[in-house]
Every structure is written in C-alpha cells, then in structure tokens.
Amino acid sequence: MATLVWPLVVLPLAGAVVLLLAGRRSDRWGHLLACATSLGAFALGFALFVDLLGRDAADRVIHESLFTPWVPVAGLQIDFGLQLDALSMCFVLLITGVGSLIHIYAIGYMADDPERRRFFAYLNLFVAAMLLLVLADNYLGLYVGWEGVGLASYLLIGFWSHKPSAATAAKKAFVVNRVGDAGLMIAMMVMFASIGSISYAGVFGAAAALSQGTLTAIGLLLLLAACGKSAQVPLQSWLGDAMEGPTPVSALIHAATMVTAGVYLIVRSGPVFNLAPNAQLGVVIVGAVTLLFGAVVGCAKDDIKKALAASTMSQIGYMVLAAGLGPAGYAVAIMHLLTHGFFKAGLFLGAGSVMHAMNDDVDMRRYGGLRKFLPITFVTFGLGYLAIIGVPPFAGFFSKDAIIETAFAAGGLKGLILGGATLLGAGITAFYMSRVMLMTFFGDRRWNDGTADTAGDGPVRHPHEPAAVMTWPMIALAAGSVAGGGLLAIGGTLQNWLEPVVGHHEAEHATPVWVMTVITLTVVAIGVAIAYRMYATRPVKAFATSWVSGATAAARDDLYGDAINEAIFMRPGRTLSRSLVAVDRKGIDGLVEGLAGLIGATSARIRLLQTGFARSYALSIFVGATLVVVAMALVRMW
C-alpha cells in the first residue's frame, strides 16, 4: 500500500489541472470530474486507513521518498517525501470525506454560475494543497502545501471578484496570511541554522539539544504561522470578510482545510513545544483569548455566515488551547477538530440552503419561521446546532467537554483561568447559536411572501428546499454530528489511535467527570435560556435600529480588530515606509545627485578656461614652465 500515498495528492491536483487547461470544453462535465477525483482520494484514503488498522501501533506509518535530493544547495540538502501516520490519516479522511460532500453540494449551489468549471478546479486545488500540507515529511514540503492553501483560498474567496467586497476580502485574507507565513519561513531558517535539517525526524530528534531560547523562538514563530492560517488573535481579521466567497468555499475553509492547518502544525510540532514551556504558554493564551473573542463577536452578527465564521474562530481557539496543554491536550484537540469538521460543514451548508431559499439574503433579521418551509434544512442544521453547543449525546459534547476537563486538570491558577475561559465560552456558544436558530427558523415571518397579512416587506419570497444534490450532503454531515463524537471517544478510541504520534498520557480530572458534565450543561442551559428570552419572547426587528449599545456595536465591528491592526501596524508601517522613502529620495538620492551636481558645476567652471585663443594657451605654458623652473631652483638651493 505504500505506493498509494502519493496519488492522494495527485488525484485532486490532476483534476484541477485538467479543468483549468480544458477551459470551456469542460463546462458540461468539469464538476463531475472534480467530484470524482475528490471521492477517489477519499476511497484511497479509506483503503490506507484499513491498511494502517491492520498493523501494530508502532508500525502505523507509511513513508515514501519522492525526490532525493529535492533541494541540493551547498549545505542545505533537503529530501522530499510523504509520511502517512495516525495524525495525518485523521486529516486525510476529514479533508477528502467532508471535502467530497462539499464538492457534491456545490454541484447544486453553483448550478447557474457560468464559471462553475473554474470554481471546481479551485476546489480540487484546495483539497490537493491541504493534503500535501498534512502528508509532507518535512517543514519545507508542509510550507509548499501551506502556500498552496493560501493561493486556493485567495482564488475562492475572490471567486466573484466582480464584487468589490469579494475582491477586497480575498486580498485581505492573502495579506494577513503572509504575516503568518513569514513566521513559518523564519522558523525553518532557525531550524536549519541550529540543527542543519528541517525534516520532522531531524528537528524532533535534535530538539532536546537546543537551548531554551532557540526552542522558544521556534515555537513562537510556529504559533505565529498557526495564528495566520487558523484565524487566531491577532491575525483573525480576515476570517469574517472571507464569507464573501460562495458558501461551499466557506464550508471547506472552516471545516476541512485552511483553518485546521494551524492546529495540525502545533500538534505535529509537539516534540518542539513539549520542550518549550514558554511557547506552550503563548499557545494557550492565544487559544483562550480567541475562543472568547470569537464567541463575543458571534453574539452580535446578523449575517448568518459571519455568525458562523465567528463561531469557527472560537472553536479553533478551543483546539489551540488544548494543543497548548501538551500531551494532555493533543488528542482532545484533534477530536474536537474532527467533530467540528462534521457539524461546522453541516451548519455552513445549511446556511447556504437558507440563503438559496431567501434569494441570497444573509441577514437573519429578515428570516423567521423557516422551519415550516425548509424541514430538511431545519433538522440537519438543528442537529449541527445541538452538536456545537455540546448537548449529549451529540458530537460536540464529547470533544468540547474533554477540552474543558483537560483545561481544569492543568491545576492551580492556570487550570482555574483556562477552565473558566472554556466554560464561559461554552455558555456564550450556546447563546449565539441559539440566537441563530431562533432568528432563522422560529418566530414570525419577517419576509414578504406576497400575502396580505405578511409581516415583512421587501421582495416577495417563496422559500423551499434545495435539490437533493444539496440536501443529501447535509444529511450525511448531520449523521456525523450525531454519532462522530461517540465513535471517537468510546474506550479512548482516538487517544489510542494517536498515541504513537502524540505520546501516551493518562487522563486527569480536577473533579469527577459527572460533576464537570453537570456544571457544563448547566452553563449551556443558561446560555440557551438567555437567548430564548431575548429572541423568542420578544419581536425581532426586521431591519437595523438607529441605536445599539456600545458592547453590541463593538462586537458587530469585530471588537475593533481592524482598527487595532490599523493603529498598531498599518499606520506606523506606512509612516516608516514613507520615512524610508524620504531618506532614500532626500538622503541617498540627494547625496548622489548632489555629487553629480558638484562635478557638473566644477566642470562648467573649468570649461571657461578653454577660450580657444593660442596666445592664452602660450601664456599659460610659459607661466607654468617658469613656476617649475623656479621651484626646481629653490629646491636645489635649499
């Protein structure tokens, strides 16, 4: 089976290449080819999964060397290969499985788009790049996939580039991610300078011999990279704007590809972080801040996709926090990543179904009562809702509760702070997701259906379920939202599977599990109750009010994240760049131009001596010769 690893990447990549080169000739069958290549990669990944299951735990790794050497430059000798182990297999199945369902859903969602073939080419490219990222056996190979994911996200977020907002969002995502990418690049430079290698085996094997300063620097640089891709504070500002892309793109970015890359990088680099406690502390701080930051922002968003985007930011914060807890948290971070892949993809596809029914209107203030008109969407979205807020026995209950318990088990003040943050985040999650459910599917209709007693206004709408090609992927993801967590948690299934990669760790509990479960469910119930009181017992205004509280205004403006970045980074950077330009123009250029002017002025004055009169030249020669003779005579006399 070892020779079957490289086709995992090649299949979707070949689909992208064929569709881009075939052009309009593939309009009729391009979407089918893209789905076939993604499904083929999933089938191959599942076969490899079965192969690994049949091996002993210590032997569950397949390594393929593709290019030896790949980068032969003086002392920098890098081989390139693929490594399929327990960790990368989790991502392979998530990327290809959920990615294939999103491909199928997109057949219906993009049916009327004249550029559908190009859209599916970009989807295939996205999947291929993410597969390369998680399968590479060294940091440079990961970096190639990392940049490929960035390119694909830029192309897909800005797919409708005729809209200025989409073009701006794509550029913003691209630029913000370049900051994180610089962190990964510099981290590789430090690795090579300190160790002479950037392969996983070389770096992890030599990490123990490095100084704390070097390990901390590498860890923090890798954290910066993770913040960019996974939209963690302070590089979170691109994620909400990325909702300008088609909804299948949002589902793919949030559930199976881009934002999960940062979590993968931290867990894969566990041997480095385990030796760098200061870097680990940075990871848990970023995770704790982001999970609360995203949750607060999600409470005030009226755009259904942006509310879900803020939710993703928060849920990834949970994963990053868990990963920062070291061996105790790696497995639960991956568990939440996998369950999140099911319910967040289902929620986004459900949001796309609602938008499809409401003529692409994303404002939940103009929804209401849609459960009667979209019963399949209501049920599947509702199951994803129950999973994300952590109601047993749905998927999020097992994974999020495990993170909360692990955070409290950290002990001392650290455990109290981190556990409190995760518990508070659970309550806020229950509030804003209940808000989304109530504003969308319950209450009075706030849209115009053309009848005389309609409560809403604006264009007439007749909401209805989308085609089966869109509903079946939603049903499949809803099934994962129901059963995924239990299957991964029963008997420590996922922990045992990942043990050869992340190490063995006995679960610790600060309090009995049932006590923590009761506390968490109580907090969740309070969040749901507050949302019910605010959005089910009071009328929801169909349009924006002229006044909102300061807290609501701040949350709607993403807690002023853009303004902060502008004040701290953009304006000082612009001032610095303008100062450097001034130094270049007035200093360096002025020096060069002044020297040239001096030479020009001197030559102009010397030129005045060239009169063209022979008698002047003769007199000059006579005077010169006389001075020479006098000087020689004086020297001899001296």
N, C-alpha and C positions, 0 to 999 in steps of 0.2 A: 504493500500500500504506500510505501514511501514515495514512489514516483508520482503519486496522485496529489501531492500537496500543491505543486506549482500551478496545476490547472485551476485551482480555486481562484487565483488572481487572474489568470489568463482568460477564463471564460467571460466574465463581465467586461474585462478590458477589450477583448476581441469584439464583443457586441457593440461597445461604444465606438471603436474604430470603424467597423463596418457601417454603422448608421451615419457617422459623420462623413465618411467618404462616399457613401451611396447617394447622399443628398435626397432630392425629391423622389427619386426612384423607389425609396423605401417607405414612402408615406403610408402605403396600404398595409405593410407587414412589419414595419420597424418596431412598433410597440410589442408585437408578438415575439420578435427576436429578442428584445430586451428582457421580457419576462422569462423566456426560455433559458437564456444564459444565467439569469439570477436563480431560477429554480434548479438548473443543472448544478450550479455551485452549491446550493443547499443540499441536493441529493448526494453530491460528492462529499460534502462536509459531514453529512449524517453517516455515510459509509465509513469515513475515517473515525468518527466518534465510536461507532460499533467496534472498529478495529482496536482503538485505544482501550475500550472497556474490557476487551479480552486479554489485556496484558496485566502484568503485575504493576502495582502502583509506581514502583521505582523505574519501571521501563516505559512509562506512558509519555514518551517523547519521540517525535519523528523529526529528523534533521536532514535537510537537503542542502548541499553546497552547489550553488548555481554558477558563480563566477569566482575563479581563483587565479590570480588576484583580481579584484574588482577595481580598486583604486591603488595603483602602484606609483607612488610619488615619493622618492627618496626614502625617508624613514617612515612615511605613512603608507603602510601596506594593509589594505582592508580587503578581506574576502567577503563575499555576499552569499548568504544562504537563507533558507526558510526554516523556521522552528515551530512545529506544532506540538504543543503540550496541553496540560489540563487548563491553563489560563487562556491561552489563545483559542482553544477549542470552544470555550464558552462564548467568546466574541464571534467566532466563525458562525456558529449556529444562530446567534442573535442577528448578526448582520445579514446573513443570507436568508434566514427564515422570515424575520419581520420585514426585511427589505423586499423580499419577493411578494409578500402580501401588499405592501405599499405600491409596488410595481403594478400589481393586478388592479388595485383600487384606482390607480392613475389612468388606466385604460378608459374608465367611465368618466373620471373627473376632467380629463383633458381631451375628451372626445371631439369637441368642437374647435380645438385650438389648431390653427394651420401649421404650427411649428411643433406638433406633438412628437414627431420623429426625433427632432433635436432634443426635446425635453427628455425623452427616454434614453438617448445617448448619454446625456449628462448624468442621469440616474445610475446607469451602468458604470460610468466613470467614478462616481461617488462610491459605489459599492466596492469596485476594484481597488481604489486608493485606500479605503478603510481596511480591506483585507490585507493589503501589503503592509500597512501600519502595524497590525497585530501579529503578522506572521514573520516579519523580519527578525533575524537573529542578531542584529546589531543596531546601534543607535542611528547610524547613517541611513540604513535601509528604512528604519522607522521614520526618519526625517523625510525621506522621499515620499512615503505614503502620507505623512503629516502635511507636506506641501500640496500633494495631490488632493487631499481632502479640502484644504483651503481653496484651491483653484475650483474644484467642483462646487463648493458652497457659493463662491462668488458668481459662478455661471448660473446657478439655480436660483439664488436669492434675487438676482437681477434678470431673471428669465424674461419678465415683462418689462424690459428696460425702456419701453416707450413711456412708461410711467416714471416721472422724475423721482417719486418717492422710492420706487424699487431700485432705480439706478443708484441713488444716494445710499440706500441701505446696503447694497452689495459692496459699494466702495468702503463704507464704514466697517463692515464685517472684515473685509480684506485688510484694511489698515490696522485695526485693533489687533487682529491676529498676528500681524507682522511683529508686534511688540513681543508677544509670547514666543513666536518663532525665533526671535533673536536670543531669548533665554535658552532655548534648546540648543541653538548653534554654539553659543558661548560655553554651555555646559559640556558639549562634545570637545571643544578646544581644551578646556581644563582637564577633561579625562585623558586626552591624548598627551598633553604636556606632563601630566602627573604619572600616568600609567604606561603610555605608549600604545594603548589599544582603546577602541570604542565598541568592541564586541561585548555582548552581555557576559559571556564566560570570562573574558579578560578583565572587565571592570569589576564584576562581582567577586571574582577570585582575589583581586588585589586591593579591594576596598579597605580591608582591615588594616593594611599597612599605611594608609593615608592619614594625614593629620586631621584633627577635628575641624580646623579652618577650611581645609580643602573639601572635606566631606560636606560641611555646612554650605559652602559656596555651590557645590554641585547640586545639593538638594534644593536650595532656594531657587537656583536657575531652572531646574526641572519644574518646580512649583510655579514659577512664572509662566513657563510654557503651558502647563496644565490650566492655569487661570485663563489664558487666551482661548484655547480650544473649548474648554468646558464652561466658559462664561462665568467665572468666579470673580468676586471683588478682588482687585479694582478694574479688571478687564471685562466686565459684564455688560457694558453699554450697548454692544452690537446685537444682543440676542432678541430684544423686543422688536427692533426695527427689521430684523430678518424675517418677520412674519409677512413682509411684502411679497415674498415668493409664493408660488402656488402651494396649497395646503399639503399635498403629498410630500413636498420638499420639507415643510415644517415637521411633518411626522418622521421623516427619515433623519433629519438633523437631530431631533430631540430624543428619538427612541433607539436608533440603531447605529448611528455613525458619529457625527462630529463631536457632540458634547460628551460622549462617553470616552473619547480619546484621552482626555486629561486624567480620568480615573485610571484607565489602563496604564498610562505612563507611570503614575505614582505606585501602583501595585506591582508592576513589572520591575520597577527600580527599588523594590522593598529592601534588598540587601544593602543598598546605599543609605536609605532613610533609617533603617534599623540601627545604623552606626552613627547617625547624626541627630541626636535628640533635639537640638535647636531647630533644625529643618523640619522635624516632625511637629514641633510646637507651632511653627509657621503654618503647616498644613492644617492642623486642627483649628487654628484661629481663623484662617481663611474659610474653612468649611462652616464653622459656627456662624460667622458674620454673614456669609452668603445665604445660608438656609433661612435666616431671619430676614435678611434684606429682600430676598425674592418673595418670601411669604407676605411681607407687608405690602410690597408693590402689587402682588396679585389681588389684594383686598380691594383695590380701587380701580382696577381696569374694567372698562365697559366693553372693550373689544375682546371677543371670546378667545381669539387666538393669542392675543397678548397676555390675557389672564393665564392661559395655559403655558405660555412662554415663561412668565414669572414663576409659575409652579415648577417648571423644569429647572430653572436656576436654583430654586430652593431644594429640590430633591437631589440634584447633583451635589449641593452643599452637604447634604446628609452623607452621601457616598464619600466625599473628600474628607469630611470629619472622621468617618470610620477608618478610612485608609491611613489617616494621620495617627491613629492609635496603634499602628504597627501590626504585628502578627495577630493580636486580639481582634483587629477590625478588618483585615484584608478580605476574609471570606464573606463577612456580612456586607461589606461594601459592594462586592461583586454580586451577592444575592439581590441586594436592592437594585443594582444596575439592571439585572436580568428581569426582575419583576416589573421594574419601571418601564422597560422596553415594551412589555405587553400592554400595560394599562395606559401609558402615555401615547403610544401609537394609536390605540383604540380611541382615546379621547380626542386626539387631533383629527383622526378620520371621521369621528362623529361630528366634530365641529365643521369639517368640510361638508358633511351631509346637510347640516343645518344651513350653512351658507348657500349650498346648492338649492335648498328649498326656499331661501329668503332672498333670492336674486343677488347673492354675494354681499349682502349686508352683514357686517360683523358686529354691530352694536347690539348688545344684549338688552338694552333699554327698549328696543323695538322688536323684541321677541315676545314670549309669553304663551302659555297654553299649547306648546307644540307637541306635547306627548300624545295628544289625540290624533295628530296628523302624521307623526313620524314614530310609530310604535317600535319599529326595529331599532332605529337610532336611539330612541329613549331608553330601551332596555340595555343595549350594548354600552351606551355612554354611561348609564346608571351603574352598570357593573364595574366599569373603569373607575367611576367616582367612589364606589364603596371600597375598591381596592386601594386607591391612593390615600384615602383618609384612614385606612387601617382597620376596617371592620372585619372581625373574624367571620368566616374562615378564608377571606379573600387574600390575594397575593401580598398586598402591602402590609397586612397585619403581621405576617411572619418576618418580612425583611426590615420594615421600619422599626418594629418593636425590638428586634435584635440589635439594631443600632442604638436605640435608646438605652437598652440594658447594658450594652458594651460601654457606652459613654459614662453611665453612672458607675460602672465597675472600675473605671480608671482610678477611683479613690480620691479621698481628700478634697481639697478645694477645687482642684482641676475637674474631678468627677462631678462635683456638685454643679459647677458652672456649665460644663459641657452637657451633662444630663438635663439640666434645667433648660438649656437652649433647645435641645432636641425635643423635649416635652412641650415647651412653648410653641415650637414650630409645628408640632402635631396638632395643637389646638387651632392655630391660625390656618393651617392647611384645611382642617375640617370646616372652618368658617368660609374661606374664599371659594372652596369647591362647592359647598352647599349653596353659596350665593350664585355661582354659575348655574347649578342645576335648577334652582328656584326661578331665576330670572329667565331661563331659556324654556323650560318645559312645564312650569306651573304658573298659576295665577291667570289673570285675564289676558286676552289677546291685546297686544299693543301694536298691531299691524292691521292694515286695511285689506279685508277680504271681499270688498265690494258690496257688502250687505248694509242695510240702512242702520242697523244697530251696532256697527263695528266701533270699537273703542279707539282704534288707531287712525292714523291718516297717512298720507304719502301714497306711493304707487300701490295698485292692487296686487295682492299676492295670493297664490293658491299652493301652499306648501304640500309636498308629497315626498314619499320615499324615493331615493335614487334607484338606479338599475341594480340588478342582482350582482353585477360585477363589482359594485361598490359595497353592497351590504354583506356579502359573504366574507371578505377580509375583516370587516368589523366584527362579525360573529366569531370568527376564528380567534381574533385578538381578545375578545371578551371571554372566551373559554380559557385563554391563558391567564387573564386577570383573575379568574375564579380559582383555577387549580394550580397555577405556576408556583406560588409561594409554598404551598403544602408539599408539592413534589420535591422542591429543592431543600426544604427544611427537615422533612421526616428523617429521623435517625441520623441527622448530621450529614445528609447526602452530599450537599455541595462542599461542606467543610472537608469531608474525607476525600472528595474528588480533587480539590485544590491543594491538599496537604503537601504533595511533592514539590509544589512551586512556592507556596507562601509559608510553609512550615507548619508544624503541629502546635496547637495551643488549646489548652483546656478552658472551656467557657467559665467565666467568673460572673458572679451575680452579687451586687451590693445588697439586694433584698431578694426574698423569694420571688420566683418568676410570676406566680399568680398575683402577688401584691403589685408588682410593676405593671402587669397587664391591666388590672383593675384601675390603677391610677391613670394609665394612658387612655383607656377607654372613657374614663370619666372626663378627662380633659377634652377628648374628641367630642363627646356628647355635649359639653358646654359650648364648644365652637359651633356645632350644628344648631343648638338651641338659639344662640345669639343670631345666627344667620336667619333662622326661621322667623324669629320675632321681627327682624328688620325687613325681610323681603317677602314673607308670606302673609303677615298680618297687616301690612301697610301697602298702599298702592305704590307701584314703581313708576316713576315719571318716564315717559317715552322719550323725552329729549333732555338735554343738559340744562341744569339750573344755572342761574346767574351767579350763585354764591355757593361755595363749598368751604368746609373747614380747612384750616391750614394743614392739618395732617393729611387730609384727603388730597388736597392739591399737591402736596409733596410726593405722596405715593403715586398719583397719576403722572407726575413728572419724573418717575423713576428715582425718587428720593434725590433729585438733582444730580444724578450721576454724570450726565453730560456737562452740566455747569461746573461741577467739581473738576472733571478732567480738563475742561477748557481753562479754568482758572489756574490749576496746578501745572498742567503740562503744555497745553496748546499756546496760551498767551506768553508764558515765559520762553517757550521754544521759538515762537515767532519773533519775540524780542531778541533772543540770542541769534537767530538766523539773520535778522536784519542788521544786528550789530556786526556780525561777521562779514556780511556783505559790505557794510560801510567801511570796515577795516580793510577789506580787500580792495574796494574801489578807491578810498581816500588814502589808505596806508600803502599797501603793496603796489597797487596800480599807480598811486600818486608818486611813490619813490621811483618806479621805473620811468614813468612819464616825465618826472622832474629831471632825472638824469639825462634822458633823451633831449629835453628842452635845453638843459645846460650845455650839452655838447653842440646842439644846433645853434644856440646863441653865440657860443665861443667861435664856432667855425664861421659864423656870419661876420663876426668882427675881424677875424684873421683874414677873411676873404678881402677885406678893404685894403689890405697891404698889396694885393695883386692889382697894380694900376695899369700895367701894360706899357709903361714908358721905360725904354732901355737905360736912360740916364739915371733913373731912380734905382734900377737894379744894380748899375755900375757903382753908384754911390754906396749902396748897401754892402756890396762886396768889398769896396775899399775900406769902409768903416770896420767891417768885420775882420778883414785881414790885419788892419792896423791894431785892433784890440788884441788879436792873437800874438802879434809880434811884441807888443808892449808887455803882455802877460809873460811871454817866454823870457824876455829880457829881465823882468823883475824877479822871476824865479831863479835865473842864473846868478843875479847879483845877490840874492838872499843866501 
